[in-house]
Amino acid sequence: MDRKLSLLGFAVMFLIGSDTFVVAPLLPSLAKATTQSGWLVSIYAIGHALTGLVSGPISDRGNRRIILTLGMVVFALATAGCAVSPGFWTMFTFRFIAGGAAAVAAPQVWAMIPSLVGPDQKHILRVMGYTTAGLSIAQVVGVPLGSLLAIIDWRIIFPIIGICSLALTVTLWYQIPDIHP
């Protein structure tokens, strides 16, 4: 279970981290469409912060597997929705929802690791290390990848992250057992 959980945790954090950091290099392309594009980074963080305040206490009382997959589905759909946004306010709303969904999904990964790995601190830290690497690598890969894809079309990165997130969600549903409080 350690190896599987390490890979799944890495993947969740990589996709969420990539979505978080990929907007910054898209801002010059987005600025051509609207002068308010800088708000897209801020509104994601605001959605994340506001949702994070309530999602932790709520998720402590529920089945982490269901909460994780629900958060990932909403995250995937909101992220993909950014690609088809007809205007700034629609994308603004999708970025807020994506940030909020990330604040629901990501903490579930951290909380379920000790439950699924067991009491051995060494194994817990190893799995947490791989999970953290997903977020770190997203920072290193997400920004250059976003810049490269922005050359083609700024919208292309959102369905890629969204589709990968949906595929990962299906995997999570079948690979992660129920985790009750």
N, C-alpha and C positions, 0 to 999 in steps of 0.2 A: 504493500500500500504506500510505503514511503516514496518510491520512485514515481508511481502514478500520481500521487498527490503533489509531488514536486513539479511534475510536468504540467498538471492542470493549474496549479497555483501560479506557476511561471506564465502560462498562457493567458490567464485572466488578467494578471497584473500588466503583462505586455500590451494587451489590447486596450485596456483602460488607460494605461500610461501613454500609449501612442495617440489615442484620441485626445487626451489632455494636452499633449505637447505639439500635436501636428498643426493646430490652428495658427500658432505664431508665425511660421514661415509662409502661411497662406495669406497673411494680412495684406501684403502689397497687392496681390491679385484681387482680394476681396475689396480693397479700398477703391478699386476701379468701379465696383458695383455700388458701393455706398461709403460715405465718409464716416459712418458709425461702426465700421468693422472692428475696431479695437474693443468694443463692448462684448464681442463674442468670446473672448478669453475670460473677461471678468464675470460674465453671466454664468459660465460653466462653473467657475469657482464659487459663485454665490449659491447656485443650485446645490453644489456639493456640500457647502458649509451648512446651509439651512436644513437640508435633508439629513445630513449627518447628525444633527442635534437630536432628531427624533427616531431615526432608524436604529440606532444602537440599542436603546432601551426596549424598543418594540421587538427587535430581532432576538434579544436575549430570552424572550418568552415563546418564540416560535421554532419551527423546524428550519434549521439553517439551510438545508438543501433546497427547500421550496423558496425561501427568501432569496438565496443566491441565484437560482434559475429565474425567478421573477425579475430580479434586478437586472440580470444579464439580458433578458428578452426586451425589457423596456430600453435599456442602454443601446442594444443593437438597433432597434427600430428608430429610436430618436437620432442616433448617429447616421443611419442610412437616410432618414428624413431630411438631414441637412443637404444632401445632394439634390433633392427635388424641391427645395424651398423656393417658392416663387418670388420671395422678397426678404428684406432684412428681418422684419418682425417675426416671420415664420421661422427663419433660421435661429433667431434670437431665442424663441420659445423652445425649439428642438435642442439647442445647446444647454439651456437651463434644465430641461428634462434629462438630457444625457448626463450632466453633472450630478443631478440628484440620484439617478439610477446607479451611477458609479459609486456614490456614497452608500447605497444599499448593498451592492454586490461585493465590493472589495473587502469591507470588514468581515464579511462572512468567511472569506478565505482564511484570514488571520485567526478568527475564532474557531474554525473547525480543525485546524492543524493539530492542536493538542488533543482534541477529542478523538481524532482518527489515528494519530500516530502512537498515542499511548504515553505513559509516564516518563519514558527515557528522554531526558533533556537533550542528549546528544542528537538523537533522531529528530526531535522537535526543531532544534536549531538548524539542522541541516536542511530540512524541508522549508523552514522560514527563509533560509539563505537563498535557496533556489527561487522562491517566490519573490523575494526582494530583488534578485537579479533580473527578473522579468520587468520590473518597474525601472530599474537602472538602465537596462538595455533599451527600453522604450525611449528613454530620454536621449540616448546616443543615436539611435536609429530613426526615431520618429521625426525629428526635426530635419535631418538631411533628406529622408524619404519624402516628407511633405514638400520640401523645396523642389525636389526633382519632379514629383508628380504635378506640382503647381505649374510647371512649364507646359505640361500636356494640357491639363484642365484642373482647376482647383477643386472641382466637385468629385473627382474620381476617387479620392482617398476615403470619403465617407461611406460609400457602398462597400468598399473593400473591407473596412473595419467592421461595418455592420454585418456583412455576410459571414465573415470569420467569427464574429461574436455569436451569431445565431448557431453556426456549426459547433462552436465550443459549448454553447448552452445545451445542445442535444447530448453531447458527450458528457457534460457534467451531470445531467439528469440520470444517465444510465450508469455512470461510474462512481458517483458519490452516494453513500447510503444516507438514509434519514438521520438527522442529528437533532434530537430533542433536548430541551434544557435540562 
